Amino acid sequence: MKKEIIKITEDGKFRGRLTYGYRRVQKELLKLNIHLSDTVIRRLMDELNVQVSMYNRHKNGKYSLLLS
């Protein structure tokens, strides 16, 4: 399982940074017919020290008109 998790996270790198969290890893594992709970995947990723290093921060433009 650990080898598959490492392979999935390495394939998901973008600009040399890890982008796959446990939800995306779980979805890829399901494609390989490997069924694990989210807590198990998070624990294994923690043991392997595989953490997301690139986040997608959404900017909310809802209040930008009030400031100008």
HELIX and SHEET records of a PDB file:
HELIX    1   1 LYS A    2  ASP A   11  1                                  10    
HELIX    2   2 TYR A   22  LYS A   31  1                                  10    
HELIX    3   3 ASP A   38  GLU A   47  1                                  10    
HELIX    4   4 SER A   64  LEU A   67  1                                   4    
END                                                                             
